């Protein structure tokens, strides 16, 4: 497949309601209403044989029963969202047929209903809009669920609000138990002031406690937690991390970046599998309720093992591509990759994740020049570049896909330099690994013909770039894996952090597409809600949710481009572009039914779009609670 890089023009907009004529539905007594989308019962009132139709788009129909037919809808197939799409499938159809979890045919109601058998379930969409399920290209589902089970500080409006929530949570826990949680964001408070250990000591009742800022790059720890971690005035800052101190050198409780945060984390008792399972199930339910059918995720290895258990028990209803820690020794990475089938369509090992820097909100993103609102601070780079280049080369040559977190322009340059080195010996991540050369420090590349785009190397976030680096992304074939909903929060302070000139090249979705760079969308859940409609709104308006502030409006993109980035391009970013992201014969039957058509909706309607039903592998895995009980006519 040609990498989905070039822009699809805004003029490609189309009217879903008039693209294809609607055919009259079968008699009301013979169908199920999907308007209410309650429990959908089997309808076996039709008896006919499979017939071919000249205009019907079909897979090679196997000798099997068509399980389900959805008809009388406005179904966005995903075809032609990208301007270079050669597919014969039309942009919209009114019906599709499913067998064994896959789309086997799409077309008009008349064409598809000819495929029914007595065993086929028929679902009348009653003109509702359906589209491919969203593929979130960047999540942390274990952290999200664990946050729901602990002190959930998302949306706290002040220090006092944060303290009240922590105090209430502490009252429910046994004495001496570690208190954990996260989601606080001091930039949303009137004071804009970071909390201190003393602020926590007042409400944690002697428990050791640590709470993560919403971006995960800062924690606030109380005195007991600092003592448990032996963090005292003389404790040095670890490389790539920082311990904040007051004027006398005493730690304030703010600890920045993983190398420093780990000093505390390693003292916290590990979670048991039951807690991990409950946390994952909460996050999975949240994703499905928002129309997300696939995620590309970075959680701990123990969480992946729990996901395997859920899959084996038939309880995993969300597709998960799980990332591994780039820093693990290569033999460990190879062993873990080999432990699970690579072709498993529900759960598989994906790329290797590494962090080049922190975040803008924490002022730990690595910048070429100091922060405009904090002179003298240019952020925290996380790697020695020579060591990074060697590690990247070794892992890419072993056939691993690489994805580097890089937010600041300095961090993006470091990542691009490492990828440039890695591509000299790398092989595509979905190709067999070439043999080791006995005298080489790294695996040697073979002579197979492939392009750099085949490697599908990724930069996660890519929020601030130098203008010249857009061409480097394109030339190196790097995917920009971005989270447009970040802008809804960040625009309140991003220009102050960066200054007006650097802000012009920040969150630059339009520029990436204009340079022919593949743009994949996600949320960084739980840093942002997993709700994809917030991302679609941000990408197409560049406005905050109230519509009162706009950030660099020249970088907004069309709704077609945003949908493509959230479905097909994100599938491409995980080597699943021939399985996911389209409703076309041969693709997996993952789709959502919505209360609005986002291609014709107003910005406000996009932001508040509601998911009515989510289908994964042809199975209804979520129905909106207010949809009613539903009944066959």
VEXFI-441347 format. One line per 10 residues: number of its first residue (from 1); their letters; for each residue x, y, z of C-alpha. Coordinates in nm, 3 decimals. Layout:
% residues N
NUM> a> X/Y/Z ~ ... .
//
This chain:
% residues 633
1> xxxxxxxxxx> 0.000/0.000/0.000 ~ 0.126/0.346/-0.084 ~ 0.189/0.534/0.242 ~ -0.112/0.757/0.315 ~ 0.084/1.076/0.308 ~ -0.059/1.336/0.072 ~ -0.349/1.564/0.156 ~ -0.703/1.489/0.051 ~ -0.846/1.823/-0.059 ~ -1.118/1.998/0.136 .
11> xxxxxxxxxx> -1.318/2.007/-0.187 ~ -1.359/1.630/-0.156 ~ -1.646/1.685/0.084 ~ -1.960/1.494/-0.014 ~ -2.319/1.470/0.099 ~ -2.380/1.133/0.260 ~ -2.755/1.167/0.244 ~ -2.759/1.193/-0.134 ~ -2.464/0.985/-0.249 ~ -2.665/0.668/-0.304 .
21> xxxxxxxxxx> -3.040/0.620/-0.340 ~ -3.217/0.448/-0.054 ~ -3.404/0.131/-0.138 ~ -3.736/0.055/0.028 ~ -3.686/-0.163/0.337 ~ -3.847/-0.507/0.370 ~ -4.185/-0.530/0.543 ~ -4.174/-0.393/0.896 ~ -4.265/-0.726/1.050 ~ -3.948/-0.881/0.912 .
31> xxxxxxxxxx> -3.682/-0.640/1.042 ~ -3.515/-0.522/1.360 ~ -3.506/-0.151/1.437 ~ -3.161/-0.013/1.508 ~ -3.301/0.330/1.590 ~ -3.349/0.222/1.947 ~ -3.057/-0.020/1.927 ~ -3.161/-0.234/2.217 ~ -3.113/-0.610/2.231 ~ -3.096/-0.727/1.872 .
41> xxxxxxxxxx> -3.279/-1.056/1.817 ~ -3.225/-1.305/1.541 ~ -3.464/-1.266/1.250 ~ -3.499/-1.570/1.028 ~ -3.812/-1.478/0.837 ~ -3.645/-1.448/0.496 ~ -3.568/-1.752/0.283 ~ -3.362/-1.707/-0.029 ~ -3.031/-1.801/-0.181 ~ -2.713/-1.602/-0.231 .
51> xxxxxxxxxx> -2.735/-1.408/-0.555 ~ -2.471/-1.206/-0.734 ~ -2.529/-0.842/-0.824 ~ -2.336/-0.665/-1.094 ~ -2.275/-0.354/-0.883 ~ -2.214/-0.540/-0.560 ~ -1.876/-0.505/-0.387 ~ -1.799/-0.845/-0.239 ~ -1.521/-1.056/-0.103 ~ -1.489/-1.406/-0.246 .
61> xxxxxxxxxx> -1.801/-1.541/-0.077 ~ -1.722/-1.859/0.117 ~ -1.967/-2.139/0.164 ~ -2.098/-1.995/0.488 ~ -2.401/-1.818/0.624 ~ -2.413/-1.440/0.614 ~ -2.430/-1.369/0.987 ~ -2.562/-1.013/0.983 ~ -2.683/-0.753/0.736 ~ -2.702/-0.385/0.826 .
71> xxxxxxxxxx> -2.918/-0.190/0.582 ~ -3.110/0.134/0.523 ~ -2.823/0.341/0.659 ~ -2.574/0.606/0.557 ~ -2.252/0.407/0.585 ~ -1.919/0.580/0.534 ~ -1.691/0.314/0.388 ~ -1.368/0.510/0.427 ~ -1.297/0.480/0.056 ~ -1.185/0.805/-0.108 .
81> xxxxxxxxxx> -1.126/0.996/0.214 ~ -0.772/1.007/0.076 ~ -0.736/1.170/-0.265 ~ -0.512/0.894/-0.403 ~ -0.744/0.609/-0.307 ~ -0.798/0.385/-0.616 ~ -1.071/0.175/-0.457 ~ -1.380/0.084/-0.661 ~ -1.582/0.100/-0.338 ~ -1.804/0.411/-0.327 .
91> xxxxxxxxxx> -1.760/0.665/-0.045 ~ -2.093/0.564/0.104 ~ -2.325/0.267/0.082 ~ -2.658/0.188/0.241 ~ -2.592/-0.173/0.345 ~ -2.321/-0.421/0.433 ~ -2.302/-0.794/0.502 ~ -2.089/-0.962/0.769 ~ -1.972/-1.321/0.802 ~ -1.729/-1.455/1.063 .
101> xxxxxxxxxx> -1.635/-1.109/1.183 ~ -1.550/-0.967/0.840 ~ -1.718/-0.748/0.584 ~ -1.803/-0.968/0.286 ~ -2.014/-0.728/0.080 ~ -2.122/-0.365/0.061 ~ -2.374/-0.197/-0.163 ~ -2.737/-0.091/-0.185 ~ -3.012/-0.239/0.028 ~ -3.149/-0.437/-0.266 .
111> xxxxxxxxxx> -2.807/-0.583/-0.351 ~ -2.710/-0.679/0.002 ~ -3.047/-0.814/0.112 ~ -3.022/-1.069/-0.170 ~ -2.747/-1.233/0.039 ~ -2.971/-1.311/0.336 ~ -3.043/-1.664/0.452 ~ -3.292/-1.790/0.711 ~ -3.016/-1.759/0.972 ~ -2.915/-1.401/0.887 .
121> xxxxxxxxxx> -2.977/-1.129/1.145 ~ -3.116/-0.816/0.976 ~ -3.060/-0.477/1.134 ~ -3.236/-0.169/1.001 ~ -3.024/0.141/1.061 ~ -3.324/0.363/0.978 ~ -3.105/0.620/0.804 ~ -2.854/0.636/1.092 ~ -2.493/0.720/1.011 ~ -2.225/0.451/1.047 .
131> xxxxxxxxxx> -1.849/0.461/0.986 ~ -1.533/0.260/1.054 ~ -1.444/0.233/1.423 ~ -1.187/0.476/1.556 ~ -0.831/0.352/1.603 ~ -0.664/0.549/1.883 ~ -0.295/0.558/1.791 ~ -0.169/0.647/2.140 ~ -0.312/0.530/2.475 ~ -0.219/0.415/2.825 .
141> xxxxxxxxxx> -0.525/0.209/2.909 ~ -0.383/0.046/3.223 ~ -0.296/0.382/3.375 ~ -0.637/0.517/3.281 ~ -0.820/0.235/3.455 ~ -0.595/0.242/3.760 ~ -0.663/0.613/3.792 ~ -1.037/0.539/3.798 ~ -0.977/0.294/4.085 ~ -0.767/0.538/4.289 .
151> xxxxxxxxxx> -0.776/0.911/4.357 ~ -0.912/1.047/4.031 ~ -0.802/1.411/4.015 ~ -0.911/1.489/3.660 ~ -1.096/1.818/3.645 ~ -0.988/1.949/3.985 ~ -1.047/2.324/3.979 ~ -0.816/2.426/4.262 ~ -0.570/2.299/4.519 ~ -0.855/2.285/4.770 .
161> xxxxxxxxxx> -1.059/2.067/4.532 ~ -0.760/1.836/4.486 ~ -0.707/1.814/4.863 ~ -1.073/1.734/4.925 ~ -1.068/1.446/4.678 ~ -0.747/1.305/4.824 ~ -0.880/1.332/5.180 ~ -1.198/1.147/5.084 ~ -0.997/0.874/4.911 ~ -0.756/0.839/5.206 .
171> xxxxxxxxxx> -1.050/0.778/5.437 ~ -1.140/0.463/5.238 ~ -0.795/0.297/5.257 ~ -0.624/0.090/5.523 ~ -0.358/0.258/5.742 ~ -0.012/0.261/5.586 ~ -0.141/0.189/5.235 ~ 0.018/0.390/4.956 ~ -0.216/0.647/4.806 ~ -0.194/0.687/4.431 .
181> xxxxxxxxxx> -0.388/0.871/4.166 ~ -0.355/1.138/3.905 ~ -0.506/1.377/3.657 ~ -0.443/1.709/3.834 ~ -0.346/2.006/3.619 ~ -0.234/2.321/3.798 ~ -0.262/2.525/3.476 ~ -0.641/2.499/3.515 ~ -0.631/2.652/3.865 ~ -0.660/3.024/3.924 .
191> xxxxxxxxxx> -0.331/3.020/4.118 ~ -0.138/2.830/3.844 ~ 0.085/2.717/4.133 ~ 0.227/2.367/4.175 ~ 0.124/2.185/4.494 ~ 0.379/2.094/4.763 ~ 0.440/1.802/4.994 ~ 0.298/2.011/5.279 ~ -0.026/2.047/5.086 ~ -0.050/1.668/5.071 .
201> xxxxxxxxxx> 0.065/1.607/5.428 ~ -0.240/1.800/5.548 ~ -0.485/1.553/5.391 ~ -0.310/1.214/5.355 ~ -0.340/1.102/5.720 ~ 0.011/0.960/5.737 ~ -0.018/0.746/5.422 ~ 0.273/0.767/5.179 ~ 0.119/0.932/4.875 ~ 0.208/1.018/4.517 .
211> xxxxxxxxxx> -0.018/1.176/4.256 ~ 0.063/1.219/3.887 ~ 0.007/1.537/3.694 ~ -0.231/1.485/3.400 ~ 0.058/1.442/3.153 ~ 0.240/1.184/3.367 ~ 0.567/1.379/3.356 ~ 0.540/1.530/3.705 ~ 0.432/1.381/4.037 ~ 0.363/1.544/4.371 .
221> xxxxxxxxxx> 0.476/1.327/4.664 ~ 0.414/1.383/5.032 ~ 0.679/1.374/5.303 ~ 0.619/1.006/5.382 ~ 0.666/0.907/5.018 ~ 0.985/1.111/4.984 ~ 1.119/0.948/5.301 ~ 1.032/0.600/5.172 ~ 1.226/0.678/4.854 ~ 1.519/0.824/5.051 .
231> xxxxxxxxxx> 1.483/1.155/4.869 ~ 1.658/1.407/5.092 ~ 1.831/1.742/5.030 ~ 2.154/1.569/4.928 ~ 1.988/1.332/4.679 ~ 2.126/1.416/4.333 ~ 1.901/1.463/4.031 ~ 1.920/1.148/3.819 ~ 2.013/1.192/3.453 ~ 1.699/1.285/3.261 .
241> xxxxxxxxxx> 1.501/1.374/3.577 ~ 1.471/1.652/3.833 ~ 1.376/1.690/4.200 ~ 1.239/2.037/4.275 ~ 1.383/2.205/4.584 ~ 1.303/2.515/4.783 ~ 1.546/2.798/4.856 ~ 1.712/2.591/5.131 ~ 1.760/2.285/4.908 ~ 1.478/2.083/5.066 .
251> xxxxxxxxxx> 1.267/1.877/4.819 ~ 0.929/2.041/4.763 ~ 0.754/1.717/4.668 ~ 0.752/1.789/4.293 ~ 0.949/1.525/4.103 ~ 0.992/1.549/3.726 ~ 1.033/1.278/3.461 ~ 1.058/0.900/3.487 ~ 1.426/0.868/3.593 ~ 1.343/1.070/3.907 .
261> xxxxxxxxxx> 0.985/0.945/3.952 ~ 1.117/0.587/3.949 ~ 1.296/0.658/4.279 ~ 0.948/0.669/4.435 ~ 0.770/0.413/4.217 ~ 1.010/0.134/4.303 ~ 0.903/0.162/4.668 ~ 0.533/0.118/4.590 ~ 0.401/-0.240/4.621 ~ 0.306/-0.380/4.278 .
271> xxxxxxxxxx> -0.057/-0.417/4.183 ~ -0.215/-0.759/4.192 ~ -0.366/-0.912/3.879 ~ -0.723/-0.863/3.997 ~ -0.667/-0.487/4.027 ~ -0.499/-0.477/3.688 ~ -0.789/-0.668/3.534 ~ -1.054/-0.441/3.683 ~ -0.859/-0.135/3.569 ~ -0.825/-0.263/3.213 .
281> xxxxxxxxxx> -1.191/-0.357/3.192 ~ -1.289/-0.004/3.299 ~ -1.071/0.150/3.028 ~ -1.188/-0.093/2.762 ~ -1.550/-0.014/2.842 ~ -1.469/0.359/2.822 ~ -1.306/0.315/2.481 ~ -1.594/0.114/2.336 ~ -1.850/0.363/2.467 ~ -1.671/0.634/2.269 .
291> xxxxxxxxxx> -1.659/0.441/1.942 ~ -1.295/0.336/1.972 ~ -1.254/-0.018/1.842 ~ -0.871/-0.038/1.835 ~ -0.598/0.114/2.051 ~ -0.222/0.130/2.027 ~ -0.114/0.116/2.386 ~ 0.179/0.155/2.623 ~ 0.113/-0.026/2.949 ~ 0.328/-0.253/3.164 .
301> xxxxxxxxxx> 0.413/-0.608/3.061 ~ 0.206/-0.745/3.351 ~ -0.093/-0.562/3.203 ~ -0.032/-0.725/2.866 ~ -0.037/-1.065/3.036 ~ -0.375/-0.975/3.186 ~ -0.497/-0.876/2.840 ~ -0.389/-1.220/2.719 ~ -0.594/-1.377/2.997 ~ -0.897/-1.173/2.895 .
311> xxxxxxxxxx> -0.849/-1.276/2.532 ~ -0.822/-1.644/2.617 ~ -1.140/-1.616/2.825 ~ -1.324/-1.450/2.535 ~ -1.361/-1.127/2.734 ~ -1.136/-0.895/2.533 ~ -1.361/-0.689/2.305 ~ -1.116/-0.413/2.210 ~ -0.829/-0.460/1.963 ~ -0.497/-0.379/2.129 .
321> xxxxxxxxxx> -0.152/-0.328/1.980 ~ 0.076/-0.329/2.286 ~ 0.408/-0.144/2.284 ~ 0.725/-0.256/2.456 ~ 0.982/-0.048/2.644 ~ 1.260/0.050/2.405 ~ 1.514/0.042/2.690 ~ 1.476/-0.327/2.768 ~ 1.766/-0.549/2.657 ~ 1.727/-0.669/2.300 .
331> xxxxxxxxxx> 1.702/-1.041/2.395 ~ 1.415/-0.960/2.633 ~ 1.236/-0.764/2.361 ~ 1.279/-1.048/2.114 ~ 1.155/-1.301/2.367 ~ 0.843/-1.097/2.442 ~ 0.774/-1.036/2.075 ~ 0.794/-1.411/2.010 ~ 0.563/-1.496/2.301 ~ 0.244/-1.391/2.123 .
341> xxxxxxxxxx> 0.131/-1.452/1.763 ~ 0.217/-1.150/1.549 ~ -0.085/-1.207/1.326 ~ -0.338/-1.212/1.611 ~ -0.601/-0.959/1.494 ~ -0.723/-0.889/1.849 ~ -0.402/-0.855/2.054 ~ -0.043/-0.830/1.939 ~ 0.296/-0.675/2.017 ~ 0.357/-0.346/1.838 .
351> xxxxxxxxxx> 0.637/-0.093/1.839 ~ 0.908/-0.004/2.089 ~ 0.842/0.317/2.282 ~ 1.108/0.559/2.407 ~ 1.088/0.908/2.559 ~ 1.307/1.183/2.419 ~ 1.174/1.448/2.660 ~ 0.882/1.543/2.884 ~ 0.588/1.778/2.823 ~ 0.519/2.144/2.759 .
361> xxxxxxxxxx> 0.273/2.163/3.048 ~ 0.547/2.053/3.287 ~ 0.813/2.261/3.108 ~ 1.020/1.945/3.065 ~ 0.984/1.921/2.685 ~ 1.331/1.967/2.534 ~ 1.356/2.292/2.333 ~ 1.632/2.440/2.119 ~ 1.590/2.773/2.300 ~ 1.464/2.839/2.656 .
371> xxxxxxxxxx> 1.097/2.860/2.743 ~ 0.958/3.206/2.675 ~ 0.796/3.208/3.019 ~ 1.092/3.055/3.203 ~ 1.427/3.188/3.075 ~ 1.714/2.954/3.154 ~ 1.502/2.639/3.125 ~ 1.516/2.449/2.796 ~ 1.358/2.128/2.925 ~ 1.506/1.786/2.993 .
381> xxxxxxxxxx> 1.647/1.569/2.711 ~ 1.640/1.205/2.813 ~ 1.920/1.040/2.612 ~ 2.283/1.067/2.526 ~ 2.256/1.089/2.149 ~ 2.536/0.848/2.063 ~ 2.391/0.582/2.290 ~ 2.041/0.643/2.152 ~ 2.158/0.610/1.792 ~ 2.328/0.279/1.865 .
391> xxxxxxxxxx> 2.024/0.140/2.046 ~ 1.787/0.258/1.773 ~ 2.005/0.104/1.501 ~ 2.029/-0.227/1.683 ~ 1.656/-0.255/1.749 ~ 1.541/-0.140/1.407 ~ 1.783/-0.381/1.243 ~ 1.627/-0.659/1.448 ~ 1.296/-0.579/1.281 ~ 1.131/-0.370/1.551 .
401> xxxxxxxxxx> 0.916/-0.072/1.471 ~ 1.027/0.232/1.673 ~ 0.812/0.510/1.815 ~ 0.974/0.798/2.000 ~ 0.791/1.041/2.228 ~ 0.919/1.386/2.126 ~ 0.741/1.711/2.204 ~ 0.998/1.992/2.194 ~ 1.186/2.091/1.879 ~ 1.515/1.974/2.030 .
411> xxxxxxxxxx> 1.362/1.636/2.118 ~ 1.221/1.598/1.766 ~ 1.563/1.670/1.619 ~ 1.718/1.404/1.845 ~ 1.454/1.154/1.737 ~ 1.497/1.232/1.368 ~ 1.875/1.194/1.399 ~ 1.831/0.853/1.562 ~ 1.586/0.740/1.294 ~ 1.822/0.857/1.021 .
421> xxxxxxxxxx> 2.092/0.636/1.172 ~ 1.857/0.343/1.225 ~ 1.729/0.342/0.869 ~ 2.076/0.260/0.739 ~ 2.048/-0.094/0.876 ~ 1.679/-0.139/0.949 ~ 1.430/-0.379/0.794 ~ 1.051/-0.339/0.792 ~ 0.901/-0.442/1.124 ~ 0.667/-0.690/0.953 .
431> xxxxxxxxxx> 0.947/-0.859/0.756 ~ 1.164/-1.151/0.870 ~ 1.477/-1.044/1.054 ~ 1.806/-1.091/0.864 ~ 2.081/-1.301/1.025 ~ 2.342/-1.166/1.263 ~ 2.681/-1.092/1.118 ~ 2.930/-1.272/1.347 ~ 3.166/-0.974/1.367 ~ 2.910/-0.694/1.386 .
441> xxxxxxxxxx> 2.785/-0.507/1.690 ~ 2.437/-0.493/1.536 ~ 2.231/-0.698/1.298 ~ 2.324/-0.626/0.937 ~ 2.066/-0.520/0.683 ~ 1.989/-0.745/0.393 ~ 1.948/-0.648/0.029 ~ 1.567/-0.666/0.005 ~ 1.411/-0.377/-0.180 ~ 1.209/-0.152/0.048 .
451> xxxxxxxxxx> 1.163/0.219/0.110 ~ 1.207/0.408/0.434 ~ 0.829/0.442/0.452 ~ 0.805/0.064/0.485 ~ 0.971/0.091/0.826 ~ 0.683/0.302/0.958 ~ 0.899/0.468/1.221 ~ 0.694/0.707/1.433 ~ 0.730/1.019/1.641 ~ 0.465/1.042/1.909 .
461> xxxxxxxxxx> 0.328/1.394/1.972 ~ 0.563/1.593/1.742 ~ 0.417/1.908/1.893 ~ 0.691/2.167/1.828 ~ 0.915/2.154/1.522 ~ 1.164/2.375/1.347 ~ 1.023/2.469/1.004 ~ 1.295/2.272/0.824 ~ 1.207/1.951/1.009 ~ 0.879/1.895/0.824 .
471> xxxxxxxxxx> 1.088/1.807/0.518 ~ 1.297/1.569/0.730 ~ 0.981/1.387/0.842 ~ 0.881/1.345/0.478 ~ 1.225/1.246/0.353 ~ 1.275/0.986/0.627 ~ 0.920/0.851/0.591 ~ 0.837/0.921/0.957 ~ 0.477/0.898/1.077 ~ 0.357/1.193/1.288 .
481> xxxxxxxxxx> 0.142/1.029/1.557 ~ -0.040/1.322/1.715 ~ -0.322/1.394/1.958 ~ -0.529/1.693/1.844 ~ -0.729/1.707/2.168 ~ -0.411/1.814/2.349 ~ -0.456/2.153/2.185 ~ -0.789/2.205/2.360 ~ -0.602/2.219/2.690 ~ -0.266/2.353/2.577 .
491> xxxxxxxxxx> -0.378/2.656/2.377 ~ -0.447/2.842/2.701 ~ -0.073/2.865/2.769 ~ 0.116/2.726/2.466 ~ 0.202/3.066/2.317 ~ 0.329/3.186/2.655 ~ 0.553/2.878/2.681 ~ 0.685/2.896/2.326 ~ 0.664/3.259/2.221 ~ 0.476/3.374/1.910 .
501> xxxxxxxxxx> 0.736/3.261/1.653 ~ 0.777/2.902/1.773 ~ 0.401/2.872/1.817 ~ 0.361/2.900/1.439 ~ 0.514/2.551/1.401 ~ 0.330/2.390/1.692 ~ 0.057/2.124/1.664 ~ 0.105/2.172/1.290 ~ -0.131/1.916/1.132 ~ -0.183/2.110/0.809 .
511> xxxxxxxxxx> 0.191/2.156/0.757 ~ 0.258/1.786/0.806 ~ 0.001/1.692/0.542 ~ 0.124/1.959/0.303 ~ 0.472/1.806/0.331 ~ 0.338/1.459/0.248 ~ 0.377/1.321/0.601 ~ 0.145/1.047/0.725 ~ -0.061/1.185/1.013 ~ -0.211/0.938/1.263 .
521> xxxxxxxxxx> -0.441/1.055/1.544 ~ -0.496/0.942/1.903 ~ -0.563/1.089/2.247 ~ -0.283/0.993/2.490 ~ -0.563/0.862/2.715 ~ -0.586/0.930/3.010 ~ -0.395/1.256/2.955 ~ -0.701/1.346/2.749 ~ -1.039/1.178/2.730 ~ -1.045/0.888/2.487 .
531> xxxxxxxxxx> -1.341/1.060/2.316 ~ -1.233/1.094/1.948 ~ -1.486/1.366/1.872 ~ -1.289/1.613/2.082 ~ -0.996/1.537/1.853 ~ -1.202/1.580/1.537 ~ -1.332/1.912/1.669 ~ -0.984/2.035/1.760 ~ -0.833/1.927/1.427 ~ -1.098/2.101/1.219 .
541> xxxxxxxxxx> -1.147/2.420/1.423 ~ -0.827/2.485/1.626 ~ -1.062/2.638/1.887 ~ -1.113/2.563/2.253 ~ -1.433/2.385/2.348 ~ -1.607/2.711/2.437 ~ -1.521/2.851/2.094 ~ -1.367/3.160/2.254 ~ -1.001/3.106/2.163 ~ -0.825/3.000/1.842 .
551> xxxxxxxxxx> -0.466/2.878/1.808 ~ -0.281/2.916/1.475 ~ -0.593/2.860/1.261 ~ -0.387/2.811/0.943 ~ -0.306/2.461/1.076 ~ -0.661/2.326/1.084 ~ -0.751/2.043/0.847 ~ -1.068/1.912/0.683 ~ -1.304/1.665/0.849 ~ -1.218/1.409/0.581 .
561> xxxxxxxxxx> -0.847/1.440/0.661 ~ -0.916/1.415/1.033 ~ -1.133/1.104/0.992 ~ -0.867/0.945/0.775 ~ -0.599/1.017/1.036 ~ -0.817/0.863/1.309 ~ -0.899/0.544/1.117 ~ -0.694/0.439/0.813 ~ -0.372/0.628/0.887 ~ -0.369/0.503/1.246 .
571> xxxxxxxxxx> -0.421/0.149/1.113 ~ -0.130/0.207/0.874 ~ 0.082/0.320/1.169 ~ 0.042/-0.026/1.327 ~ 0.076/-0.233/1.006 ~ -0.296/-0.314/1.010 ~ -0.405/-0.105/0.710 ~ -0.528/-0.413/0.520 ~ -0.753/-0.516/0.809 ~ -0.877/-0.202/0.981 .
581> xxxxxxxxxx> -1.007/0.145/0.903 ~ -1.243/0.071/0.613 ~ -1.582/-0.092/0.563 ~ -1.496/-0.285/0.253 ~ -1.497/-0.655/0.161 ~ -1.216/-0.839/0.339 ~ -1.182/-0.589/0.624 ~ -1.269/-0.666/0.985 ~ -1.624/-0.569/1.079 ~ -1.541/-0.289/1.323 .
591> xxxxxxxxxx> -1.770/0.012/1.301 ~ -1.975/0.262/1.498 ~ -2.324/0.408/1.465 ~ -2.348/0.779/1.552 ~ -2.622/1.031/1.613 ~ -2.456/1.278/1.373 ~ -2.276/1.258/1.042 ~ -1.947/1.435/1.120 ~ -1.884/1.513/0.753 ~ -2.188/1.742/0.744 .
601> xxxxxxxxxx> -2.221/1.838/1.112 ~ -2.142/2.177/1.261 ~ -1.835/2.205/1.486 ~ -2.058/2.203/1.793 ~ -2.234/1.888/1.671 ~ -1.899/1.717/1.605 ~ -1.780/1.797/1.957 ~ -2.094/1.654/2.116 ~ -2.150/1.359/1.882 ~ -2.291/1.060/2.066 .
611> xxxxxxxxxx> -2.207/0.696/1.997 ~ -2.524/0.490/1.965 ~ -2.362/0.152/1.899 ~ -2.014/0.004/1.868 ~ -1.948/-0.317/1.674 ~ -1.618/-0.509/1.692 ~ -1.561/-0.821/1.484 ~ -1.926/-0.810/1.385 ~ -2.037/-0.824/1.750 ~ -2.235/-0.552/1.923 .
621> xxxxxxxxxx> -2.006/-0.458/2.214 ~ -2.170/-0.132/2.322 ~ -2.519/0.016/2.303 ~ -2.596/0.362/2.441 ~ -2.793/0.323/2.767 ~ -3.061/0.573/2.666 ~ -3.127/0.393/2.339 ~ -3.412/0.197/2.496 ~ -3.492/-0.171/2.505 ~ -3.565/-0.210/2.135 .
631> xxx> -3.790/-0.471/1.977 ~ -3.861/-0.653/1.655 ~ -4.162/-0.526/1.470 .
//
